[in-house]
Amino acid sequence: MGMRLQSVLLNAKQLLKLHSMQTRGRNQPDVPKGHIAVYVGEIQTKRFVIPISYLNHPSFQDLLKQAEKEFGFNHPMGGLTFPCKEDAFIDLTSQLHAS
């Protein structure tokens, strides 16, 4: 059971990284209905597209509070920016995607 969960998490991480690389560099990337583009990083940010439903999860609520403390409502990228490590964000979204 543990091996299967690790495999699922690894696949989800790879999908998120691939999606992030595909959407980077476009002027107006497509964001599917029910999703939101967010920026993640402490120094250098990377763009991710996530389901809006993730924002209701308690862990994302914590990230939103961190973002509010750091940026208020003036996010430097023009979109929602999470001031956390990219790996931590990918781990969180992988867990949510698997459940």
Backbone bond lengths (Angstrom), bond angles and torsions (degrees), N, CA, C in turn:
res aa  C-N    CA-C-N  psi(-1)  N-CA   C-N-CA  omega(-1)  CA-C   N-CA-C  phi
1 M - - - 1.445 - - 1.527 110.22 -
2 G 1.340 117.78 -42.81 1.450 121.75 -179.67 1.521 112.15 -63.43
3 M 1.320 117.25 -38.05 1.466 121.25 179.51 1.521 110.58 -65.73
4 R 1.327 116.95 -39.18 1.470 120.34 -179.73 1.521 110.26 -65.73
5 L 1.332 117.27 -41.95 1.455 121.27 179.05 1.525 110.22 -62.64
6 Q 1.330 117.42 -42.50 1.466 120.52 178.04 1.520 110.76 -62.04
7 S 1.320 116.62 -40.05 1.455 121.20 178.91 1.530 111.11 -64.06
8 V 1.326 116.71 -42.96 1.461 121.25 179.14 1.525 110.28 -63.78
9 L 1.335 116.51 -43.96 1.468 120.46 179.59 1.528 110.93 -63.86
10 L 1.327 117.18 -41.21 1.455 120.74 179.60 1.524 110.34 -63.49
11 N 1.326 117.35 -43.65 1.462 120.54 178.97 1.519 111.15 -63.56
12 A 1.315 117.63 -41.47 1.463 121.12 179.34 1.525 110.35 -64.01
13 K 1.333 117.20 -40.90 1.466 120.60 178.25 1.521 110.72 -62.18
14 Q 1.325 116.11 -42.79 1.456 120.09 -179.67 1.524 110.97 -64.57
15 L 1.338 116.84 -40.16 1.462 120.28 178.19 1.521 111.29 -63.91
16 L 1.329 117.10 -42.38 1.461 120.07 179.11 1.525 111.43 -63.92
17 K 1.333 117.18 -42.75 1.465 120.14 179.71 1.524 110.15 -65.49
18 L 1.322 117.69 -42.69 1.451 121.50 179.17 1.519 110.24 -61.93
19 H 1.321 116.25 -45.32 1.467 120.31 -179.99 1.522 110.23 -63.29
20 S 1.305 116.90 -39.50 1.459 121.36 179.14 1.529 110.33 -63.24
21 M 1.323 117.28 -42.95 1.459 120.79 -179.40 1.523 110.90 -67.54
22 Q 1.328 117.68 -36.48 1.452 121.03 -179.03 1.521 111.98 -68.62
23 T 1.323 117.35 -34.59 1.457 120.02 -175.93 1.517 112.47 -88.48
24 R 1.322 119.06 -14.01 1.455 121.65 -178.90 1.525 109.84 -70.47
25 G 1.306 116.50 139.01 1.452 120.58 174.37 1.515 114.54 91.98
26 R 1.285 119.90 -7.40 1.455 121.22 177.07 1.521 108.58 -86.13
27 N 1.329 115.50 145.28 1.459 118.59 178.97 1.522 111.76 -71.58
28 Q 1.323 116.64 -44.52 1.452 120.05 179.81 1.525 109.08 -134.37
29 P 1.317 115.72 78.16 1.460 119.25 -177.84 1.519 111.60 -66.84
30 D 1.312 115.39 150.09 1.457 120.95 177.29 1.515 109.88 -74.76
31 V 1.306 115.14 134.55 1.453 121.26 174.23 1.522 105.53 -119.64
32 P 1.333 117.60 115.61 1.463 119.92 -177.70 1.529 111.83 -60.16
33 K 1.312 114.66 153.27 1.456 120.52 176.94 1.531 109.19 -57.00
34 G 1.334 116.21 136.02 1.457 120.70 -179.56 1.521 113.63 86.45
35 H 1.322 117.29 7.24 1.459 122.73 -179.58 1.522 109.86 -124.62
36 I 1.327 115.85 166.21 1.451 122.06 178.62 1.523 108.75 -141.78
37 A 1.320 115.85 142.32 1.465 120.44 175.08 1.520 107.92 -88.31
38 V 1.325 115.82 131.91 1.465 121.42 177.69 1.527 107.98 -130.20
39 Y 1.318 114.93 159.74 1.451 121.27 177.48 1.518 108.42 -114.71
40 V 1.324 115.78 138.15 1.465 121.42 -174.48 1.514 109.50 -130.57
41 G 1.324 115.26 133.76 1.456 120.00 174.83 1.507 111.37 150.14
42 E 1.314 115.10 153.08 1.456 120.46 179.75 1.521 111.22 -88.97
43 I 1.324 117.44 -41.39 1.463 121.45 179.86 1.526 109.31 -114.18
44 Q 1.314 116.09 -58.41 1.455 121.70 177.54 1.523 107.49 -105.34
45 T 1.330 117.44 130.50 1.460 119.84 -176.26 1.520 111.93 -100.66
46 K 1.321 113.75 153.98 1.454 122.50 177.80 1.518 107.35 -128.83
47 R 1.305 116.74 142.83 1.466 122.48 -177.21 1.524 110.66 -89.75
48 F 1.339 115.69 135.66 1.457 122.93 175.61 1.521 108.49 -131.52
49 V 1.312 115.76 150.27 1.467 121.40 174.08 1.518 106.57 -113.24
50 I 1.342 115.62 121.86 1.467 120.74 -176.42 1.520 109.75 -128.00
51 P 1.334 117.17 156.69 1.464 119.57 173.91 1.531 110.49 -64.82
52 I 1.310 116.44 140.94 1.467 120.98 178.90 1.522 110.83 -59.48
53 S 1.316 117.12 -31.38 1.470 120.82 -178.04 1.528 112.22 -59.39
54 Y 1.341 117.93 -25.62 1.463 120.51 178.58 1.530 111.36 -60.71
55 L 1.323 116.99 -29.61 1.466 120.91 -176.13 1.520 112.46 -66.23
56 N 1.324 117.96 -17.66 1.466 121.55 177.89 1.525 112.67 -83.52
57 H 1.310 117.20 -13.87 1.460 121.32 -177.98 1.531 110.03 -70.59
58 P 1.343 117.91 139.81 1.475 120.39 -178.76 1.528 114.60 -53.91
59 S 1.324 117.71 -36.66 1.469 119.80 179.13 1.526 111.17 -66.04
60 F 1.320 116.72 -37.88 1.460 119.59 176.72 1.521 110.82 -71.19
61 Q 1.320 116.64 -31.85 1.461 119.39 176.00 1.531 109.82 -60.80
62 D 1.337 116.48 -38.99 1.465 120.52 176.15 1.535 111.02 -62.39
63 L 1.344 115.99 -42.66 1.463 119.46 178.08 1.527 111.33 -63.60
64 L 1.333 116.31 -38.91 1.462 120.03 178.29 1.528 111.28 -63.03
65 K 1.326 116.28 -38.89 1.472 120.21 177.82 1.519 110.71 -65.42
66 Q 1.350 116.82 -40.20 1.469 120.83 177.10 1.527 110.63 -62.63
67 A 1.338 115.58 -43.16 1.458 120.22 179.83 1.527 110.87 -63.25
68 E 1.327 116.13 -40.09 1.462 119.93 179.02 1.528 110.81 -64.50
69 K 1.339 116.88 -42.06 1.466 120.27 179.26 1.525 111.27 -63.52
70 E 1.333 115.98 -41.25 1.461 119.35 -175.25 1.532 112.86 -79.92
71 F 1.325 117.41 -41.80 1.458 120.42 -172.27 1.526 114.58 -113.58
72 G 1.329 117.30 -14.53 1.463 118.75 -171.80 1.523 107.35 65.16
73 F 1.315 116.30 -129.27 1.465 119.35 177.18 1.520 111.20 -112.45
74 N 1.326 116.77 17.38 1.453 122.54 179.87 1.527 108.62 -113.51
75 H 1.316 116.61 82.67 1.459 121.31 -177.64 1.529 109.55 -83.79
76 P 1.330 117.68 131.08 1.459 122.12 -173.50 1.530 114.15 -62.48
77 M 1.310 118.85 -28.87 1.460 121.38 -178.27 1.528 111.82 -88.03
78 G 1.323 117.28 -3.89 1.454 120.44 -178.21 1.516 112.08 86.75
79 G 1.298 117.69 -8.23 1.449 123.33 178.20 1.509 109.51 -129.19
80 L 1.298 115.94 -179.44 1.457 121.47 -179.60 1.524 109.66 -65.81
81 T 1.340 116.16 123.67 1.459 122.01 -177.53 1.518 109.59 -119.22
82 F 1.335 116.10 126.21 1.459 121.49 177.50 1.526 109.03 -100.54
83 P 1.343 117.55 119.75 1.460 120.56 -178.89 1.527 112.02 -84.91
84 C 1.321 116.03 67.04 1.462 120.15 179.39 1.520 108.40 -137.18
85 K 1.320 115.95 169.94 1.458 120.26 178.30 1.524 109.53 -70.45
86 E 1.318 114.52 141.74 1.457 120.80 -178.88 1.532 111.82 -58.02
87 D 1.330 117.47 -41.40 1.466 121.28 -179.83 1.521 111.65 -61.30
88 A 1.332 116.71 -40.75 1.468 120.59 179.04 1.524 110.34 -64.82
89 F 1.324 116.71 -39.74 1.467 121.00 178.72 1.526 110.66 -65.67
90 I 1.316 116.39 -43.43 1.472 120.43 179.61 1.519 110.37 -64.59
91 D 1.329 117.73 -41.10 1.468 120.40 176.77 1.525 111.02 -59.28
92 L 1.326 116.35 -45.55 1.465 120.92 -179.35 1.522 111.13 -62.68
93 T 1.323 117.31 -48.68 1.465 119.50 -178.60 1.527 111.56 -67.42
94 S 1.321 117.12 -31.33 1.467 120.44 176.99 1.525 110.74 -65.67
95 Q 1.323 116.44 -41.21 1.467 120.60 178.38 1.536 110.44 -64.58
96 L 1.316 116.48 -42.13 1.464 120.08 179.46 1.515 111.83 -67.59
97 H 1.328 115.88 -38.37 1.469 120.27 179.44 1.529 111.35 -65.62
98 A 1.336 116.45 -35.26 1.464 121.52 -177.28 1.534 112.02 -74.75
99 S 1.344 116.51 -23.28 1.471 118.16 -177.08 1.497 113.15 -92.31
